[in-house]
Amino acid sequence: KMSADGYANRMRSLDDYFTTLDRLLQEQNWDRAEIAGKLLSVHGPHSSHAFLQVDRLGSQRNRPFLRFDDTFDAIAVLHLQVLHDIYIERNYEAAYDVHTQIMKKFTEEVLRKWKDCNWFLPLFYQLCTDLRNTAKMADELGVQDEDRDSSYYEQCASFIMESYRACITDTYACFHAVRDLSISKKIAILNMTNQLFRIYFKINKLNLLKPLIRTIDNSENLKRGFSMADKVTYNYFLGRNAMFDSNLPLAEKSLSYAFRNCPPECSRNKRLVLVYLIPVKMFLGHMPNSSVLHKYKLDEFIEVVEAVKVGNLAQLDAALTKHEDFFIQCGIFLMLEKLRTITFRNLFKRISLILGKNQIPLDAFLVCLKFLGVNDVDADELACIVANLIAQNKIKGYISHAHQKLVISKMKPFPDLHA
């Protein structure tokens, strides 16, 4: 079985390119469509061939054709125009516009009209990815237009959503083979949901995720047809979204699924999942060990974890300041700042264990805080912090204002955080 690179290396002319695509598409199966998709990608192994970076091929006489199907022939011609616009003209806006034509044609002529198969979906997934990539290039490398209402990246969501609707409304499988996912285009919805997740996260419109998540939740009968790669990606984004919604149990479940099912060789992706899973775990009282952090090159978390464990607020603030750029870039700095609450709780727990009684003078907490270098917390603020911890069920007890003491329960005064 030859890879896309192998096919690309054998190409010596336009004729070779069209002949190769023809043979792959003629077989009409999932694996061949995946290879064909790479040969229709702007970053595919064939894209560096100068003889494929052709301008206006469709208007040329005696050009090669894809005999398999006129729609795929038109898509191949448009794809070569995209290569020309990117690699020869450096006109990224034009490349994006041409790629939107590819998306429209595929949606109207294939997704909506081909009713008895779905073997072409891997190729379609690549087209969606390339639409995002060309939109990103147009935004970052193209001429800046201040009159434009939205970025190209934001605009490309509408094209993917149109394809999404074409797949979700596929009724053929419902009437002809309810259990046969080999012909249903509905199984494409998870991949397209992931594509839309990437866009909405990038443009910070997380409110648009809710209907997509609801659709997947209601698609139990399709889940066995989803690929593991798509399920891992979906759970990664679902976990991130749940984390920002403060739904920590769902965030932990989803991100743990993504980390557990991500292949060991994909260490970069596993590291990306851990960036969000670690803070979630810490909020739930599970502190990662330093060997895991070293393994995935996340040493920035080591000092944060140690500070939270021992209840050292000054050390936590210093660690957050030291690695501020990294945490901001990952989008988790504000969440890590909220670990101060857990750090206070752990400090108060240590003090209660040292004193060994259930009535603790609030002054004892102030003395410890000052000893640790925290000088900006006075008696009133301390009382507010303790009251909040009690309200959040992180401490079982009450404040005796008359005696200026924290009275804690004799039974599990510091409940497990994951509870």
Salt bridges, closest charged atoms under 4 A:
GLU27 OE1 - ARG32 NE 3.42
ASP31 OD2 - LYS1 NZ 3.88
ASP55 OD2 - HIS84 NE2 3.97
ASP73 OD2 - ARG63 NH2 2.66
GLU89 OE2 - HIS84 NE2 3.22
GLU108 OE2 - ARG112 NE 3.29
GLU109 OE1 - LYS113 NZ 3.08
ASP139 OD1 - ARG148 NH1 3.61
GLU154 OE2 - LYS205 NZ 2.58
GLU162 OE2 - ARG112 NH2 2.73
GLU162 OE1 - ARG165 NH1 3.23
ASP170 OD1 - LYS185 NZ 3.90
GLU220 OE1 - LYS223 NZ 3.28
GLU252 OE2 - LYS281 NZ 2.97
ASP299 OD1 - HIS294 ND1 2.86
GLU303 OE2 - LYS322 NZ 3.03
GLU303 OE2 - HIS323 NE2 3.63
ASP317 OD1 - ARG340 NH1 2.80
ASP416 OD2 - LYS412 NZ 3.37
